[in-house]
Amino acid sequence: MNKIIILLFSVFFLVSCEQKKGVTTELDKSTPIEKLLVSYHKSHPDWLINDVVARKTNDSLMVLFESMADTIFNGYPMKAITVNEYSKGGFCVSLQAWQTPYNFELKDEINEIGGDVIALVSEEQALKIKEDEFYTFKGHFVKRTNHDFFQKMTGLSMHYTDNYGVEKDDTFNDKYSFGFGMLVYTVDTLIHY
């Protein structure tokens, strides 16, 4: 009996040691935008201590964000608000980032990541998109945009955010929110989340 217990314990020990080699941290499971925010915050813990520092933080984040713009949203789910044919044969979906699906949790002290993406899609993609459902995409950053362009492309009179930057969260003192403004992307791959 003791030999069986020792054998089982040895097997359990070996399996647990083997699993530790492949351990992934929460940050490893994060999307690129979360990794950017978490790592920047860890290297700049006083990033929001006053308005001057906050402005410099947001300037630095904008440079970093745009240097990673083609891949920054890989794996990050966004809600499809509307699909629109903005010109003959030209289709787009308005993706909104403030809401996340129930099975997606933001990392670290991030409370919200918000903004609007005008995702330029093919007709084939447009015909498959379900409004009010979540999607991830891979594509190429085109440009930052404004309310007038957003309204023209999507047909929506309102948008959720045109601000850019990180700020202390209004509700939770130990958390922060990040707004990336309004962006335009061409979409290669759109995946239902």
N, C-alpha and C positions, 0 to 999 in steps of 0.2 A: 504494500500500500504506500509506504514511504517513497519507494522508487517511482511510483506513478505520480505522486505529488511533486517530487523533484523534477521528473521529466516534464510535466505540465508547466511548472514554474519556469524551467529552462526554455521551453518553447515560447512561452509568453514573453519572457525577457528578451529573447533573440528577435522575436517579431517586433516588440516595442522599440528595440534599438534600431532595427532596420527602418521602421517608420520614421524615426527622428531624422534620418538622413534626408528624407524627402519632404520634411515639414515645410509648409508654406505659411508665411505670416499673413495677417490681414492685408498688409500693404501689397503683398504679392498678388492678392486676389483683386486688387483695386483696378479701376479704369485709369487710363493715362491722366485724365483731368484730376482725379482724386490724388494720384501720386504726385502730380505737380504741386497741388495745394498743400498736401501734407508735408512733403519734403521742404517746400519753401517756408512753411510755418515753423517747422523744426529748426531750420537754420536761421530764422529771423523771428524768434519768439516775441519780440516787442513790436511786431509789424503794425500794430494799430494803436500805439500808446498816445498819439496825438495826430492832428490833421496833417502836419508836414510829413511825418513818417508814413501815414496812411497813403498820402498822395505818391510818395516815392515807391512804396510797396506796390501800388496799383500800376505805376509806370513800368516797374520791373516785371510784374506779372504779365502785363500786356505784351512785352517783348518776348518773354518765355512762351506765353500762350501762342502767339503768332508764329514762333519758330517751330512749334509742334502742331500747327493748325490742321494739317492733313490727317493726323492720327489721334488728336487729343480726345475725340469722342468715341474711339473704338470701344465697343462694349457698353457704352453708357446708354441706358434706355430713355427715349423721349416719346412723349405722347403726340400722336398724329391728330392735329386739330381739324384741319381741312385739306382736301385735295382740290386743286384748281387747274383748269386749262387757261393759262394766262395769255396765250397767243395760239394761233393755229398750229397744233402739233407740239406746243410747249407746255409741259406739265410740271407742277411743283406740289410739294406737300409742306404744310406748315407744321414744324415739330416744336414742341414746347417742353422745356426741361424742368420747370418748377415742381411738377408732380412726378413722383416715381412709383413704379408698381409696388404692390404690397410685399413682394418677395425680393426686393432690392433695398439694401441698406447702405447709406453713405458711411464712409469711414472717418475715423478720428473725430475731431470736433466740428466737422462740416455738418451744418444743419440743412442748408439748401444750396443747390447749384441751379441757377436760373438763366433763362435767355430764350431767344427764339431763333430757329434755323429755318431758312427757306431752302428746302432741299429740292434741287432740280432733278427730276426723275424722268425715265422713259415712259411712254404710254403704257407699255406692258407692266411696268412697276406701278403706275398710277391706278390701273384697273384692279390691282390686288390689295391695295392699302385700305384698311378698315379704320375709319375715323374713331377717335376716342380709345384706340388701342396703342400699345407701346411697341417701338421699333428701335433697333440699333442700326447704325449705318457705317459704311466705309466710303470715303469719297475724297474730294479735293476742295480745299478752301478757295473761294472765289474773291469775296470781299466782305467788309463790314457794310452795313446798310442803315437806312433811316426809316422812319415811320411811313413817309410817302411811298417809297419803293416797296416796303412791306405790304402796304395796303393795295398797291397796284398789282403786285404779283399774286397775293393770296386771296384778294377780295374781302379780307377782314378789315373792319374799321378799327378794331382795337388789337393791341399786342400786349404782351405781358411784361416785357422789360426792354428798355433801350439803354440802361445804364451798364457801366463796366466797372468791376472792381470788387474788392473784398470789404466786408464791413461786419462789425459785431452784430450778432443776431438780436433782433428786438425782443424776442421772447426768452431766449436762453443766454445768460451772461457768459457761459463757458463755451459757447459755440459761435460759429461765424457763418456767413452766407457769402456766396460768390455769384455775381452776375456777369455774364459774358456778352451781353448786348444782343444785337440782331446781326446775324451772319447769313451769308449765302454760300451753299456748297453744291457742287455737282456730285451726284451719288452714283457709285459703281454698284454697291451691294446694299440692299435694304433687307433686314431680317426681323421677322415678327418676334417679339420678346416673350 
